[in-house]
Amino acid sequence: MQVLKHGDLVEMPWKNGGGITRRIAKGKVAENPAWTLSRADVACDGPFSDFTGMMRVLTVVSGRGMTLDTPNGSLEAGLWQPTRFDGGWKIQSRLRDGPLTDLNLMFDPRFCEGDVLTRQGPLQQDIAAPGHGVLAFHVLSGSPAINAVPLSTGDTAIVSDAGAEVRLAKGDALLELRVSYLDQSDAIRLCIAS
C-alpha cells in the first residue's frame, strides 16, 4: 500500500488554464494515459477542460457543490456525490455557493473501467481489490484507517494487491475508487505522483 499525503501533492495549472489541479496517480499504456486521479480547486464558474476519449467521475470533496451544464442537460454535483459523465462533453460549471475542491477519476474505456463509492462510518470491512486493476481510498473527513494506517483528510491510499481492511469511526468518510483493467490492458503501469 502506498499513502500520498495531501500536503505533498504538487500544484499544476489546469489543461485549459482556468484553475489548479494536484495529480495523485495515473495508469499509463506506453505514453498514453489509461486513467488519472487528481484533486482540483474550482474558484469560479467556467468551462471544463476537454478530455475527449476519457470518461470522468467527479466528486465534490469540499464546498457546496456545482451545476454542470452539459450538451445533454444539467448535472448536479453535490458534496460527496460521485457524478459520472463523458470527459469530451463541452461543460460549463456554475458554483452553488463559493469555491470548492473536487476529486476526479478519469479513465479510457478502451483500457479500463472506473467507479467511485462514498463510504461513511461507523464501518469495519475488508474490501477486495479488483482482480486486475487498482483500489484507492481518498479521505473526506475524520481519521479513517486503511490496513491499520491512520489517514487524514485529503490523503490517498493506493492498494494494488489483494485488498484492504477499512475502519471508519463515526464521522469518518472516504471515497473508494476502483479501476478495473480490461483483459487486453496488461501493459498498464501505475505511476504515483511525487
C-alpha positions in Angstrom: 0.0 0.0 0.0 1.2 3.5 -0.8 0.0 6.6 1.0 0.1 10.0 -0.6 -0.3 12.8 2.0 -2.4 15.8 0.9 0.3 18.3 1.8 2.9 16.5 -0.5 0.8 16.9 -3.7 2.2 19.3 -6.3 0.0 22.1 -7.8 -0.3 22.3 -11.6 -2.3 24.5 -13.9 -5.5 23.0 -15.5 -5.3 21.9 -19.1 -7.4 25.0 -20.0 -5.5 27.3 -17.6 -8.6 28.0 -15.5 -7.5 26.6 -12.2 -5.2 24.4 -10.2 -5.0 20.6 -10.0 -2.9 18.2 -7.9 -2.2 14.9 -9.6 -2.4 11.9 -7.3 -1.8 8.9 -9.5 -2.2 7.6 -13.0 -2.0 4.4 -15.1 -0.2 4.6 -18.5 -0.1 2.4 -21.6 3.2 3.4 -23.3 3.0 7.2 -23.0 -0.8 7.4 -23.2 -3.0 7.8 -20.0 -5.3 4.9 -19.3 -6.6 6.6 -16.1 -5.8 9.5 -13.8 -6.7 10.5 -10.3 -6.4 14.2 -9.2 -7.8 16.9 -7.0 -8.8 20.3 -8.4 -9.6 23.7 -6.8 -12.5 25.4 -8.5 -12.7 29.1 -7.6 -15.3 30.4 -10.1 -17.8 29.4 -12.8 -16.3 28.4 -16.1 -15.7 25.8 -18.8 -14.2 22.3 -18.1 -11.1 21.2 -20.0 -11.7 18.8 -22.9 -10.7 15.2 -22.2 -12.2 13.6 -25.3 -11.8 9.8 -25.2 -12.0 9.7 -21.4 -14.9 9.0 -19.0 -14.9 11.1 -15.9 -16.2 10.6 -12.3 -16.1 13.9 -10.4 -16.8 14.1 -6.7 -17.0 17.4 -4.8 -14.9 16.8 -1.7 -15.4 20.2 0.0 -17.7 23.2 -0.7 -21.4 23.4 -1.6 -21.3 21.7 -5.0 -21.9 22.9 -8.5 -24.2 22.5 -11.5 -22.7 21.1 -14.7 -24.4 22.3 -17.9 -23.8 19.6 -20.5 -25.0 19.1 -24.1 -27.5 16.6 -22.6 -28.9 18.8 -19.8 -27.7 19.8 -16.4 -26.0 17.5 -13.8 -25.9 18.4 -10.1 -22.6 17.6 -8.4 -23.3 17.7 -4.7 -20.9 17.2 -1.8 -19.6 13.6 -1.7 -21.8 12.5 -4.5 -19.9 10.9 -7.4 -21.0 12.3 -10.8 -20.2 10.4 -14.0 -20.0 11.9 -17.5 -18.1 11.9 -20.8 -14.8 13.8 -20.5 -15.3 15.1 -24.0 -18.5 17.0 -23.4 -18.4 20.7 -23.5 -19.3 21.6 -19.9 -19.9 24.9 -18.2 -19.8 24.8 -14.4 -21.8 27.0 -12.1 -20.8 27.0 -8.4 -23.7 26.9 -5.9 -22.1 29.0 -3.2 -18.4 29.8 -3.4 -15.2 27.9 -4.2 -14.9 24.1 -3.9 -12.5 21.2 -4.3 -13.3 18.1 -6.3 -11.7 14.8 -6.9 -11.5 13.5 -10.5 -11.1 9.9 -11.7 -10.8 9.8 -15.4 -10.3 6.6 -17.4 -10.1 5.5 -21.0 -12.8 2.9 -21.6 -10.7 1.1 -24.2 -8.4 0.0 -21.4 -10.3 0.1 -18.1 -13.5 0.8 -16.2 -13.7 3.1 -13.2 -16.1 3.5 -10.3 -16.3 5.7 -7.1 -18.3 4.9 -4.0 -18.8 7.1 -0.8 -18.3 5.2 2.5 -19.2 6.7 5.9 -18.6 5.4 9.4 -19.0 3.6 11.6 -17.7 0.8 9.3 -15.2 -2.0 9.6 -14.9 -4.1 6.4 -12.4 -6.0 4.2 -12.6 -4.6 0.7 -11.1 -6.7 -2.1 -9.1 -5.0 -4.9 -10.1 -5.7 -8.5 -8.7 -8.9 -9.8 -6.7 -6.9 -12.3 -6.5 -3.2 -11.5 -6.2 -0.7 -8.6 -8.1 0.1 -5.4 -7.7 3.5 -3.8 -9.2 5.4 -0.9 -9.4 9.2 -0.6 -10.2 10.6 2.8 -13.1 13.1 3.0 -13.3 13.6 6.8 -12.1 12.3 10.1 -9.2 9.8 10.5 -10.0 6.5 8.8 -7.5 3.6 9.0 -6.6 1.6 5.9 -4.7 -1.6 6.8 -4.3 -0.1 10.4 -2.6 3.0 8.9 -4.4 6.2 10.1 -5.0 8.8 7.4 -6.1 12.5 7.4 -8.5 14.5 5.3 -7.2 14.8 1.7 -4.8 11.8 2.0 -5.0 8.9 -0.5 -4.1 5.3 0.0 -3.4 3.1 -3.1 -3.7 -0.6 -2.9 -2.7 -2.8 -5.8 -2.6 -6.2 -4.2 -5.4 -8.3 -2.6 -7.4 -5.6 -0.8 -7.6 -3.6 2.3 -9.1 -3.6 5.8 -11.1 -0.3 6.2 -12.0 1.1 9.6 -14.2 4.2 9.8 -15.3 5.6 13.1 -18.5 7.7 13.4 -17.8 11.0 11.5 -15.2 9.4 9.2 -15.8 9.3 5.5 -13.8 8.4 2.4 -14.2 7.7 -1.3 -13.5 4.1 -2.5 -12.1 4.3 -6.1 -11.8 1.2 -8.3 -10.1 0.9 -11.6 -10.6 -2.5 -13.3 -8.3 -3.2 -16.2 -9.7 -4.9 -19.3 -8.2 -8.1 -20.4 -6.1 -6.5 -23.2 -4.6 -4.0 -20.8 -1.7 -5.9 -19.3 0.6 -3.1 -20.4 -0.9 -0.5 -17.9 1.7 0.7 -15.4 0.9 2.6 -12.2 2.6 6.0 -11.7 2.3 7.7 -8.3 2.6 11.4 -8.0 5.7 12.7 -6.2 
